[in-house]
Amino acid sequence: QPAEKAEFEAAMATLRRSEFPAASAAFTAFLRRHPTSGFTPVALYWLGNAQYAARAYKDAADTHQRLVREFADHPRTPEAMLALANSQVELKDGRAARRTIEELLKEYPSSEAAQAGRDRLASLPR
């Protein structure tokens, strides 16, 4: 739908301007108004990134976890897993971050996110 696409693009424009709290609000409103949109997985990904940039690490972790849980086959899911691990690190839960990256390596071993995850593993507690 044209209005749905325009609303998504407006949220993206806000994110591109680095207005992270406003972008979070825009993506949240989008997801509430369009719960079955084809943009949902991408909106969740960018919402989580906006939340992370605003240092709302718990919200970012929850958002990326939802993307991973509900859209396992989406191309952004490996990146969301890496972002989830980054939020877990910020929340001082290195063990959860390690488990998330290990799952990323198992489920999406050839992804670019997995390559970055391999590098990140060395710095995480066992």
N, C-alpha and C positions, 0 to 999 in steps of 0.2 A: 504494500500500500504506500502511495506517495507520502502521506502524512507521517506514517510510521518511519519511513526512511529518512525523512527530513528531521524528525525528532532525534533519531539515532545520530545523524550527521551533526546536529547542533551539539549533542553531548560530546562527540568526538572533537569538535572545534573548541569547546571549552577545555577539554583535556590538553589539546595541542597548545593552548595558551598558558599551560601550567597552572590553571586555576583548579587545583585538586579538590578542595572541598565542594566547589560548585559543580565540578565534573562528577564527583561521587553522588551528589544530589540529583543531577540530571540523569545519570545512568540508573539510579535507584527508582526514580519516577518512571523512566522508560520501561523498566522491567515490571513495575507495578501495573502500568497501563497496557502493556503488551506481553502478557505472561506466556503466550505461545508463539511469539515472534521467531522468525528464522534468524534474527539478529541476537537472540538470547545468549548463545554461548560466547559470542564475541563481546556482547555488552557485559557479561559477567567477567570476562578476562580483563577488559579495560576498567571496569569498576574496581576490581581487585587491585589493579596497578595504581589507580587514582587514590584508593584508600592507603596503599603502602606509601605512596609519595607524600600523603598527608600525615604519615606516621600513625595511622590507625591500623596497627599490625594485626590485632585480633580480628577486626572486621575484614581486612584483606585476606587473612588465612581462611576465614569462614567462606568468603566469596569464592576464592580459588578452589577450596575443597568442594564446594557445590558444583563448580564447573567440572572438576575431575569425576565426581560421583555421577552427575546427570548426563555428561557428554563425553564419555570415555573415548569415543572414536573421532572427536573433533580435532582438527589440526592444531589448535591452540592448547590442547590439554597437556602435552609435555611441557610447554612453557609455563603453564599454570602450576604444574607440579614443582618446577624449579622456583617459581615465585612463592609458592606455598612454603617451601623449605626456607627461603629467605625470610619470610615473615616469622617462621618458627625460630630461626636464629635470633631475630630481633626480640622475640618474646622469651629469650634465654632458654629455649628448649632444643638444645643441640641434638639430643638423642632422637627426638621426633623428626628433626630436619634430616638426620642421617637415614632414618627409616623411609622418609618421603623420597629422598634421592635414590636409595636402593630400589624402591618400587619403580621409580622413573626409569632406572637403568634396566630393570627386568621387563617392564611393559613396553618401553619405547627405546630400545638400545641404539638404534641408528639415528635418532633425532639429534638436532643441534643442541637441544636442551640437555640431552644425556651427555654430550661431550662436555658442556659446561659443568654439569653435575659431577662428572668424574674428577674434574679439577677441584671442585668444592669439597668433596668427601675428605680429602686429606686434612682439612682444617677442623673437622667436626669430631666431637667426642664419641667414643664407642659406647 
